[in-house]
Amino acid sequence: MKAVFLTDSSFIKNNSLQQAERYMFRKLDKLIVKAFIGPFIATFFITLLVLVMQFFWLYIDDFVGKGLGTNVIFEFIWYQSAVLVPLALPLAILLSSIMTFGNLGESFELVAIKSAGISLLRFMRPLFFVTLFICGIAFLFSNYIIPVANLKSRTLLADIVYAKPAFDLKEGVFYDKINGFAIKIGKKEANDSVIRDVIVYEQGNQLQDNFIIAQRGIMRVTEDKRFLEFNLKDGWRYQERGSSTSGTEYIRINFREYKKQFDLSSFQFNRTADSVNKNNEKMYSMRQLEKAIDSIKKENRQVQLQMERDILGPFHFIKYVDTAWAKQTDNPVMTAKNFNELLPDSVRASVNLKAKGLISSLRLELSSLVNTMKERERNLRKHLIEWHRKIALSLACLVLFLIGAPLGSIIRKGGLGTPMIFAIIFFMVFYFSTTTGEKFAKENTMSPFAGMWLSTFVLVPVGLFLTYKAMKDSQLLNKEFYYRFAKFIAGWFR
C-alpha cells in the first residue's frame, strides 16, 4: 500500500509539473505574440504609406494640373496600395521582429527567459508560426488580389498619364491645347468671365489661316462642360479662301457680336476598359500563368520547327543525305578534297553566284527569325518570373523574420532608432538582390528560378548565422565589445 501511494504521489507531482510547464509556455507564447502584433501593424501601415508616397513621387508630374477628382485619386491609391502589400509585408516583419526582440532584450526579459532554461528557438516558435500564417496570407493576396489590383491600377494610371491638362487660360499667353486653335487673352476680370483683347487663331488646313480679334467678350463653359463659348464683341474676322492653284482670296469682316464654340470633350477624363491590359503576365494568377507558360512553350516549339523547315528548305540536297550514303567508300563526295572538285569548270561561276545569293537571302531571313525567337523566349521568361515572384515574395516574410528575430536579440535595442537602421540595411540587400536577379533573369543571364530566388539564397545563410550567434549570446553587435577590443589592440601596440 505504501509503494502504491508513493507511486501515485510521484505521478500526481509529475503531472502537475507538466501542467505548470505548459501553462508557463502558454503565457510566454501570448507574451511574445502580443509584443509582436502592435509593432507589426504600425510598421506595416507606415511602410505601405512610404511605398505609396515613393510611387507618387515618380508620377507626380502626371497627376498635377489635370483636374482629377478626389474619387479618382483615392481609387488609384486604393489599388496601388493593394499592389504594394507583398513588398510592405517583408519589411514590416523585419522591422517589427527587430523591435520586439530588441525591446525584450533591452528590458532584460530575454535574459530572464534564457536563464530559466528556455532556448531562443523555443521562444521564437510562436512568432515563427505567426510568420508562416502571414506568408500564407501574402501568397493568397499575391495570387488572387494582386492581379486584379494590378489590372485596375495599370489601366487607371495609363488613363491619367494620357489625359490632357485641365483647361486653363492665362493672361498674355497663347493657349494651344485645343486642337486646331490658339487662344490669347490680354486680360481677365476678377470673375474670369469677362475677357478683353482676345485673339483666336484658327487653322483649318495648312494653306489657310483664320484670325479673330475682339476688344472684349464673355467666356463661359456649358453646363455639361463639353463646350467653351466665347461671346465676342467689337472685333474683326480675317479669313483666307482659295487654293494654291486658283489663288487666295482674303476676307475681312467687322462684327458687333460674334459667338464661337470650342470643343472640350478631349479634356474630360475618360476611363478605358480593363480588358485592354488583361493579357499582361502581371494580371494572371498562378493557374493562369501555368496555362500561359504551357501554351507559349508549345508555340515556341512549333515556331522553331517551322524556322528549321524554312531555313533548310532551299537546300535540296538535305533530303538525299543519310548514313548509308555517307558510308560508301567509293562515294566521290567522301574522296573529294573540296567542293570545286565535284563541279565542271563550265558551271563553277554560276553555282558560286547562286550560292552567294542564297546565303545572302538566308542571312536576312535568319536575322529576322532570330529576333522573333528571342522575343518569344523573353516573353516566356517574363511569365516564369511572375510565377516564381508570387512564391518568393511570400516566403520573403519568413526569411526576413529569421534575420530580424536573432538580430533584435543581439543588439538589444528597442524603439525606432537602431532597429530602423538595421531594417533598412537588410531590406536594401533584399530589394537590390531581388531587382538584380529579376533583371538577370529577363536578360537570360540567369534562369528565372535563380534570378527570383537570389535574395533568398543570399539572406538565408545570413539568418542562420545570426540565429547561431544569438543562441550563443554573441557580442557580434555590442559596441562595448568592440570598444574593449580596440582598447586592447591600442594597449598592445603601446
Backbone torsions as a table, in degrees:
resi	resn	phi	psi	omega
1	MET	NA	-39.5	-179.3
2	LYS	-66.0	-40.2	179.7
3	ALA	-66.2	-40.4	179.0
4	VAL	-64.1	-40.4	179.7
5	PHE	-64.8	-40.7	179.0
6	LEU	-65.8	-39.9	179.5
7	THR	-63.9	-42.8	180.0
8	ASP	-65.5	-39.8	-179.7
9	SER	-66.7	-39.5	178.2
10	SER	-67.5	-35.7	178.1
11	PHE	-65.6	-42.3	178.7
12	ILE	-64.5	-39.6	179.6
13	LYS	-65.0	-44.5	179.2
14	ASN	-65.1	-39.5	179.9
15	ASN	-64.5	-40.9	179.0
16	SER	-67.2	-34.4	177.1
17	LEU	-66.6	-40.9	177.8
18	GLN	-64.6	-40.0	177.4
19	GLN	-64.3	-40.2	178.3
20	ALA	-65.7	-37.6	178.9
21	GLU	-67.4	-41.9	177.9
22	ARG	-64.3	-39.1	179.0
23	TYR	-64.4	-40.3	179.9
24	MET	-65.5	-43.7	179.3
25	PHE	-66.2	-34.9	178.2
26	ARG	-64.9	-40.5	177.6
27	LYS	-65.4	-40.2	178.7
28	LEU	-65.9	-39.2	178.3
29	ASP	-63.0	-43.4	177.8
30	LYS	-64.0	-37.7	179.8
31	LEU	-62.0	-48.6	-175.9
32	ILE	-70.7	-35.8	179.2
33	VAL	-68.2	-43.5	178.1
34	LYS	-64.2	-37.3	178.6
35	ALA	-68.9	-22.6	-177.6
36	PHE	-90.6	-36.0	-171.4
37	ILE	-62.4	-45.4	-177.8
38	GLY	-60.2	-56.1	177.1
39	PRO	-60.3	-33.3	-179.7
40	PHE	-65.3	-46.4	-179.8
41	ILE	-63.1	-44.2	-178.6
42	ALA	-64.3	-48.2	-177.6
43	THR	-68.3	-31.4	179.0
44	PHE	-63.5	-48.8	-178.7
45	PHE	-70.1	-34.2	176.1
46	ILE	-65.7	-44.0	178.7
47	THR	-62.9	-42.9	179.5
48	LEU	-63.4	-40.1	178.0
49	LEU	-63.9	-42.0	179.5
50	VAL	-63.8	-42.5	-179.8
51	LEU	-66.2	-38.7	177.5
52	VAL	-66.1	-41.9	178.5
53	MET	-65.6	-35.9	177.0
54	GLN	-65.0	-36.6	177.1
55	PHE	-67.2	-42.6	179.1
56	PHE	-65.4	-31.6	178.2
57	TRP	-61.8	-33.7	179.5
58	LEU	-73.6	-32.6	-173.6
59	TYR	-114.5	21.7	-176.3
60	ILE	-63.7	-34.5	-179.2
61	ASP	-67.2	-26.9	-179.6
62	ASP	-82.3	-12.6	-179.0
63	PHE	-99.3	-26.9	-173.1
64	VAL	-79.6	138.5	171.7
65	GLY	76.4	20.5	-179.9
66	LYS	-112.9	6.2	176.1
67	GLY	63.7	34.0	-179.4
68	LEU	-73.7	140.1	177.3
69	GLY	-74.5	157.6	179.3
70	THR	-63.1	-31.0	179.1
71	ASN	-65.9	-36.1	178.4
72	VAL	-68.0	-43.0	-179.1
73	ILE	-65.0	-46.0	-179.7
74	PHE	-67.5	-32.5	175.9
75	GLU	-64.8	-42.9	178.4
76	PHE	-65.8	-40.8	177.8
77	ILE	-61.0	-39.5	179.8
78	TRP	-62.5	-48.3	-179.1
79	TYR	-67.7	-41.9	-178.1
80	GLN	-68.7	-34.1	175.9
81	SER	-62.9	-40.6	177.3
82	ALA	-63.9	-36.5	179.0
83	VAL	-65.7	-35.2	-175.0
84	LEU	-88.0	-1.9	-179.1
85	VAL	-59.8	-46.1	179.8
86	PRO	-62.0	-23.2	177.4
87	LEU	-86.0	-28.9	-179.6
88	ALA	-78.3	-31.0	-177.5
89	LEU	-62.2	-48.4	179.3
90	PRO	-60.2	-41.6	179.1
91	LEU	-66.0	-39.1	178.7
92	ALA	-64.6	-41.0	178.5
93	ILE	-66.6	-41.3	178.7
94	LEU	-61.3	-49.8	-176.8
95	LEU	-68.2	-43.0	-177.7
96	SER	-69.0	-35.3	177.9
97	SER	-68.4	-39.0	175.6
98	ILE	-63.4	-43.5	-179.9
99	MET	-64.4	-42.1	-177.2
100	THR	-63.7	-53.9	-178.4
101	PHE	-72.0	-27.7	174.7
102	GLY	-67.7	-42.1	176.9
103	ASN	-63.3	-42.5	178.4
104	LEU	-65.5	-36.0	177.6
105	GLY	-72.7	-36.3	-179.4
106	GLU	-68.5	-33.5	178.5
107	SER	-90.4	9.3	176.7
108	PHE	64.1	15.0	174.6
109	GLU	-70.7	-36.2	179.1
110	LEU	-66.0	-37.1	177.7
111	VAL	-65.5	-41.2	179.1
112	ALA	-65.1	-39.0	179.8
113	ILE	-66.9	-41.7	178.5
114	LYS	-66.8	-36.6	179.5
115	SER	-67.8	-21.9	177.0
116	ALA	-80.3	1.7	177.8
117	GLY	90.6	12.4	179.9
118	ILE	-96.1	125.1	-176.4
119	SER	-76.3	162.8	179.7
120	LEU	-66.3	-37.1	179.8
121	LEU	-63.7	-39.1	177.4
122	ARG	-67.0	-35.0	179.4
123	PHE	-72.5	-29.6	178.5
124	MET	-80.9	-13.9	-171.8
125	ARG	-58.2	-45.8	179.4
126	PRO	-61.6	-39.4	178.2
127	LEU	-70.7	-27.4	175.5
128	PHE	-62.8	-43.3	178.7
129	PHE	-71.0	-35.9	175.9
130	VAL	-62.7	-41.0	178.8
131	THR	-66.5	-38.1	175.0
132	LEU	-61.2	-40.1	177.2
133	PHE	-62.8	-41.6	177.5
134	ILE	-65.4	-37.1	176.1
135	CYS	-60.5	-41.6	177.2
136	GLY	-63.1	-41.9	177.5
137	ILE	-64.0	-41.9	179.5
138	ALA	-62.1	-38.8	179.0
139	PHE	-67.0	-46.1	177.9
140	LEU	-61.1	-39.0	178.2
141	PHE	-63.4	-44.6	-178.6
142	SER	-68.0	-31.6	-174.3
143	ASN	-84.8	-33.1	-172.7
144	TYR	-114.4	-32.1	-174.7
145	ILE	-99.3	-40.7	-177.2
146	ILE	-59.8	-42.9	177.9
147	PRO	-57.8	-41.2	179.1
148	VAL	-68.4	-43.9	179.6
149	ALA	-64.7	-38.2	176.6
150	ASN	-62.2	-43.8	179.9
151	LEU	-61.7	-46.7	-178.9
152	LYS	-66.2	-46.0	-176.1
153	SER	-68.9	-40.1	179.7
154	ARG	-64.6	-42.5	179.4
155	THR	-65.5	-44.6	-179.5
156	LEU	-66.9	-38.3	178.3
157	LEU	-64.9	-40.5	177.7
158	ALA	-63.6	-39.8	177.8
159	ASP	-64.2	-38.8	-179.9
160	ILE	-69.4	-42.4	-177.4
161	VAL	-64.2	-42.2	-176.6
162	TYR	-87.0	-2.1	177.2
163	ALA	-72.1	146.6	179.3
164	LYS	-77.3	153.6	174.9
165	PRO	-61.0	155.8	179.6
166	ALA	-62.1	147.7	-178.6
167	PHE	-65.7	122.4	-176.6
168	ASP	-150.4	105.5	177.1
169	LEU	-89.9	126.3	178.7
170	LYS	-111.3	153.3	-177.7
171	GLU	-69.4	133.9	174.3
172	GLY	73.2	13.2	-177.2
173	VAL	-129.3	133.8	176.8
174	PHE	-71.7	129.2	177.9
175	TYR	-105.6	116.8	-173.1
176	ASP	-120.3	22.4	-179.5
177	LYS	-79.6	-16.9	175.4
178	ILE	-84.5	126.8	-174.9
179	ASN	-60.5	125.9	176.1
180	GLY	84.8	2.6	-177.0
181	PHE	-136.3	152.0	169.5
182	ALA	-135.4	124.0	-172.1
183	ILE	-120.2	134.5	175.9
184	LYS	-129.7	130.7	179.4
185	ILE	-119.3	125.8	-178.8
186	GLY	-71.3	-40.4	-177.0
187	LYS	-154.8	141.9	175.1
188	LYS	-118.2	140.5	177.4
189	GLU	-74.6	177.0	-174.7
190	ALA	-62.9	-34.5	-179.4
191	ASN	-84.7	0.8	177.8
192	ASP	63.8	8.6	178.6
193	SER	-100.4	-32.2	177.8
194	VAL	-90.9	123.8	-177.0
195	ILE	-123.8	152.2	-178.3
196	ARG	-135.0	154.8	179.2
197	ASP	52.4	66.5	-174.2
198	VAL	-97.1	134.5	173.4
199	ILE	-127.7	125.6	177.8
200	VAL	-121.1	117.4	177.5
201	TYR	-101.0	124.1	-177.6
202	GLU	-122.4	126.2	-179.8
203	GLN	-111.9	104.2	178.2
204	GLY	-75.0	-45.2	174.1
205	ASN	-152.0	-175.0	-174.5
206	GLN	-71.7	-17.3	-176.4
207	LEU	-102.4	-11.1	-175.0
208	GLN	-129.3	130.6	177.2
209	ASP	-123.3	136.7	178.3
210	ASN	-122.2	140.7	179.3
211	PHE	-124.2	146.9	169.6
212	ILE	-128.6	125.4	178.2
213	ILE	-123.7	126.0	-179.8
214	ALA	-136.9	149.5	-179.5
215	GLN	-76.7	-35.6	-177.7
216	ARG	-155.0	173.7	179.1
217	GLY	177.1	-179.4	179.4
218	ILE	-125.2	132.5	-178.7
219	MET	-114.1	133.4	176.7
220	ARG	-151.7	156.3	177.6
221	VAL	-107.0	137.3	-179.6
222	THR	-63.7	163.4	-175.2
223	GLU	-62.9	-35.5	178.0
224	ASP	-82.0	0.4	176.6
225	LYS	59.8	29.1	178.0
226	ARG	-98.9	-22.0	-176.3
227	PHE	-132.9	144.8	171.7
228	LEU	-105.4	124.7	-176.2
229	GLU	-109.6	129.5	172.8
230	PHE	-109.9	121.6	172.2
231	ASN	-105.0	91.1	-171.7
232	LEU	-91.3	149.7	-178.2
233	LYS	-136.7	145.2	176.0
234	ASP	55.2	75.9	-179.7
235	GLY	-155.7	-173.3	-178.1
236	TRP	-130.2	148.5	174.0
237	ARG	-120.5	122.8	179.2
238	TYR	-107.0	127.3	-172.6
239	GLN	-135.5	142.5	174.8
240	GLU	-110.9	136.4	176.6
241	ARG	-135.4	145.3	179.4
242	GLY	127.5	-165.9	-178.6
243	SER	-146.0	176.4	-178.0
244	SER	-71.9	-19.7	-178.8
245	THR	-91.4	-44.2	-175.1
246	SER	-92.7	-1.2	-179.0
247	GLY	95.8	170.8	-176.4
248	THR	-117.3	138.8	178.5
249	GLU	-113.8	127.7	-178.5
250	TYR	-102.4	131.0	-178.1
251	ILE	-124.4	134.8	175.4
252	ARG	-124.1	125.6	-177.1
253	ILE	-123.8	128.4	174.9
254	ASN	-93.2	139.3	180.0
255	PHE	-136.3	149.2	172.2
256	ARG	-86.7	-36.5	-179.3
257	GLU	-148.5	135.3	-176.0
258	TYR	-145.2	132.4	-179.8
259	LYS	-108.4	135.2	-179.2
260	LYS	-136.3	133.0	179.4
261	GLN	-114.2	142.8	177.4
262	PHE	-123.7	133.6	-178.8
263	ASP	-78.3	123.4	179.8
264	LEU	-109.4	14.8	-177.3
265	SER	-63.9	-29.0	-180.0
266	SER	-70.6	-16.0	179.5
267	PHE	-86.8	-10.3	179.5
268	GLN	-75.4	145.8	-179.6
269	PHE	-79.0	114.8	-176.8
270	ASN	-104.4	134.3	179.2
271	ARG	-93.5	132.3	177.7
272	THR	-91.4	147.9	178.0
273	ALA	-65.8	142.8	-178.8
274	ASP	-65.7	-22.1	-177.1
275	SER	-66.2	-13.2	-179.5
276	VAL	-64.8	-36.9	-175.1
277	ASN	-108.2	15.3	-172.6
278	LYS	-74.0	-15.9	-177.7
279	ASN	-91.6	12.2	176.6
280	ASN	-83.0	143.2	-177.0
281	GLU	-64.6	-23.5	178.6
282	LYS	-72.5	-12.5	-178.5
283	MET	-97.9	9.4	-175.3
284	TYR	-104.4	149.9	168.3
285	SER	-84.2	177.0	-177.3
286	MET	-64.9	-38.5	178.8
287	ARG	-65.1	-42.4	177.5
288	GLN	-66.2	-36.9	177.3
289	LEU	-64.8	-40.8	179.2
290	GLU	-62.6	-42.8	177.3
291	LYS	-63.7	-42.9	-179.8
292	ALA	-65.4	-38.9	179.5
293	ILE	-64.4	-43.3	177.4
294	ASP	-61.5	-42.9	-179.8
295	SER	-64.3	-42.2	-179.2
296	ILE	-65.9	-39.9	178.8
297	LYS	-63.2	-42.8	178.5
298	LYS	-64.6	-43.5	178.8
299	GLU	-63.0	-40.4	179.6
300	ASN	-64.3	-38.4	178.0
301	ARG	-66.1	-41.1	178.8
302	GLN	-65.6	-41.4	178.7
303	VAL	-65.1	-38.1	179.9
304	GLN	-65.8	-41.7	177.1
305	LEU	-65.1	-39.8	178.2
306	GLN	-65.1	-37.5	177.2
307	MET	-62.8	-42.9	179.2
308	GLU	-62.1	-41.5	178.9
309	ARG	-65.8	-39.2	-179.8
310	ASP	-68.2	-36.3	-177.2
311	ILE	-76.3	-43.1	-176.4
312	LEU	-85.7	-8.6	-178.7
313	GLY	-58.6	-45.8	-178.9
314	PRO	-64.6	-19.4	-179.2
315	PHE	-86.1	96.6	-173.7
316	HIS	-70.3	-24.1	-176.3
317	PHE	-75.2	-10.8	-178.0
318	ILE	-60.9	-39.3	-175.9
319	LYS	-72.7	-12.5	179.7
320	TYR	-96.2	-9.2	-175.9
321	VAL	-84.5	127.1	171.8
322	ASP	-146.7	175.6	-174.5
323	THR	-70.0	-37.0	-179.5
324	ALA	-65.5	-38.0	179.1
325	TRP	-66.2	-36.5	-177.6
326	ALA	-74.4	-22.5	-175.9
327	LYS	-88.8	-2.6	-179.8
328	GLN	-67.0	127.3	-176.9
329	THR	-73.9	-31.0	-178.9
330	ASP	-93.0	14.8	-179.2
331	ASN	-71.7	125.1	-178.4
332	PRO	-65.9	-26.1	179.9
333	VAL	-68.2	-36.0	-178.1
334	MET	-74.9	-26.8	-178.1
335	THR	-93.2	-14.6	-178.4
336	ALA	-74.0	142.4	179.0
337	LYS	-80.4	-33.1	177.1
338	ASN	-147.4	172.9	-174.8
339	PHE	-69.3	-30.5	-177.2
340	ASN	-64.4	-26.1	179.1
341	GLU	-67.1	-20.6	-179.1
342	LEU	-87.1	-9.2	-175.6
343	LEU	-110.5	142.1	171.8
344	PRO	-69.3	158.5	-178.6
345	ASP	-65.1	-26.7	-174.9
346	SER	-73.7	-21.8	-175.7
347	VAL	-112.2	-0.4	-176.4
348	ARG	-63.1	-43.7	-177.6
349	ALA	-63.3	-45.6	-179.3
350	SER	-67.2	-37.7	178.5
351	VAL	-65.9	-43.4	177.9
352	ASN	-62.8	-39.2	179.4
353	LEU	-65.2	-45.0	177.5
354	LYS	-63.5	-37.4	179.3
355	ALA	-65.1	-42.6	177.6
356	LYS	-62.5	-42.7	178.1
357	GLY	-64.2	-40.5	178.8
358	LEU	-65.1	-42.6	179.5
359	ILE	-64.7	-40.0	179.5
360	SER	-63.2	-44.7	179.3
361	SER	-67.8	-39.1	178.5
362	LEU	-66.7	-33.8	178.6
363	ARG	-63.8	-44.0	178.3
364	LEU	-65.1	-43.3	179.9
365	GLU	-65.6	-40.0	-179.3
366	LEU	-66.1	-38.4	177.8
367	SER	-60.8	-42.7	178.1
368	SER	-66.1	-41.4	-179.8
369	LEU	-67.5	-36.3	178.3
370	VAL	-64.6	-42.9	177.7
371	ASN	-62.7	-40.1	177.9
372	THR	-63.2	-42.7	-179.0
373	MET	-68.7	-36.6	177.1
374	LYS	-63.0	-41.1	178.9
375	GLU	-65.9	-37.4	177.4
376	ARG	-67.6	-41.6	177.4
377	GLU	-65.2	-37.3	177.4
378	ARG	-64.3	-40.6	177.7
379	ASN	-63.1	-39.7	177.0
380	LEU	-63.5	-43.2	179.6
381	ARG	-63.8	-37.8	178.6
382	LYS	-63.0	-38.4	177.0
383	HIS	-68.3	-40.5	177.5
384	LEU	-65.5	-36.6	178.0
385	ILE	-62.1	-44.4	179.6
386	GLU	-65.9	-35.4	178.0
387	TRP	-63.7	-45.1	179.6
388	HIS	-72.3	-29.7	-177.8
389	ARG	-61.7	-38.5	-176.9
390	LYS	-62.9	-35.8	179.5
391	ILE	-83.9	-41.3	-175.6
392	ALA	-64.5	-43.3	179.7
393	LEU	-68.5	-30.5	177.6
394	SER	-69.3	-45.7	179.7
395	LEU	-74.7	-12.7	176.3
396	ALA	-62.3	-28.6	176.2
397	CYS	-60.1	-44.5	-179.8
398	LEU	-69.4	-39.3	-179.5
399	VAL	-62.7	-45.5	-179.0
400	LEU	-72.8	-25.5	173.1
401	PHE	-67.1	-39.2	178.0
402	LEU	-65.3	-18.0	174.3
403	ILE	-91.0	-43.2	-173.4
404	GLY	-69.9	-42.1	-176.3
405	ALA	-64.2	-53.2	178.0
406	PRO	-67.2	-31.3	179.0
407	LEU	-65.2	-40.6	177.7
408	GLY	-65.3	-37.9	178.3
409	SER	-70.8	-21.6	178.5
410	ILE	-83.3	-47.1	-176.0
411	ILE	-76.0	-29.0	176.1
412	ARG	54.3	45.6	176.8
413	LYS	-132.4	128.2	178.6
414	GLY	-98.2	-164.6	179.5
415	GLY	78.4	-161.3	-177.3
416	LEU	-109.8	3.3	-175.7
417	GLY	-79.0	-83.9	-178.6
418	THR	-61.5	-43.5	177.1
419	PRO	-58.7	-36.1	-179.9
420	MET	-64.3	-39.7	-179.2
421	ILE	-62.7	-49.7	-179.3
422	PHE	-67.1	-36.4	178.3
423	ALA	-63.2	-41.7	179.4
424	ILE	-65.5	-40.2	-179.0
425	ILE	-62.4	-50.7	-177.2
426	PHE	-71.3	-32.5	177.1
427	PHE	-68.8	-35.6	175.7
428	MET	-63.6	-40.3	176.3
429	VAL	-61.4	-44.2	179.0
430	PHE	-63.4	-46.1	-175.6
431	TYR	-67.9	-45.6	-177.7
432	PHE	-69.7	-36.9	177.0
433	SER	-67.9	-37.1	176.4
434	THR	-65.5	-45.7	-179.8
435	THR	-64.6	-42.4	179.3
436	THR	-64.8	-43.5	178.4
437	GLY	-63.1	-39.4	177.7
438	GLU	-65.3	-40.4	178.2
439	LYS	-64.0	-44.7	178.3
440	PHE	-63.6	-36.3	179.0
441	ALA	-68.0	-39.0	178.5
442	LYS	-66.8	-34.3	-179.4
443	GLU	-86.3	3.2	179.3
444	ASN	66.2	19.1	172.4
445	THR	-74.6	-34.9	175.6
446	MET	-126.5	159.8	174.9
447	SER	-72.2	155.9	177.8
448	PRO	-57.1	-35.5	178.3
449	PHE	-64.7	-50.3	-178.5
450	ALA	-66.1	-38.3	-178.5
451	GLY	-66.5	-45.5	-176.7
452	MET	-77.8	-20.7	178.0
453	TRP	-102.9	12.4	-179.1
454	LEU	-62.0	-43.2	-179.6
455	SER	-63.1	-36.1	178.0
456	THR	-66.7	-42.8	178.4
457	PHE	-63.2	-30.2	-179.0
458	VAL	-79.6	-41.7	-169.6
459	LEU	-89.4	-26.9	-179.5
460	VAL	-61.7	-46.0	175.0
461	PRO	-60.3	-35.7	177.5
462	VAL	-64.6	-42.1	178.7
463	GLY	-64.3	-41.7	178.3
464	LEU	-65.5	-39.2	178.0
465	PHE	-63.5	-44.9	179.4
466	LEU	-65.9	-36.4	177.8
467	THR	-64.9	-41.7	177.3
468	TYR	-62.0	-44.3	179.9
469	LYS	-65.7	-37.9	179.4
470	ALA	-67.6	-37.5	178.1
471	MET	-66.7	-28.4	179.6
472	LYS	-92.6	10.0	-177.7
473	ASP	53.5	49.4	-177.7
474	SER	-70.9	149.7	175.0
475	GLN	-100.3	38.5	-174.9
476	LEU	-60.5	-39.8	-177.2
477	LEU	-117.3	25.4	178.2
478	ASN	-91.4	116.5	-176.6
479	LYS	-66.4	-27.6	178.2
480	GLU	-66.4	-35.2	178.4
481	PHE	-63.6	-45.2	179.8
482	TYR	-68.9	-32.2	176.5
483	TYR	-65.3	-44.7	178.5
484	ARG	-65.8	-36.7	179.4
485	PHE	-66.5	-42.5	178.3
486	ALA	-65.4	-37.7	178.4
487	LYS	-66.1	-36.8	177.9
488	PHE	-66.7	-43.0	180.0
489	ILE	-65.0	-40.1	178.5
490	ALA	-64.3	-42.0	178.4
491	GLY	-66.5	-34.2	178.5
492	TRP	-65.7	-39.3	178.6
493	PHE	-68.7	-36.3	178.3
494	ARG	-66.4	NA	NA
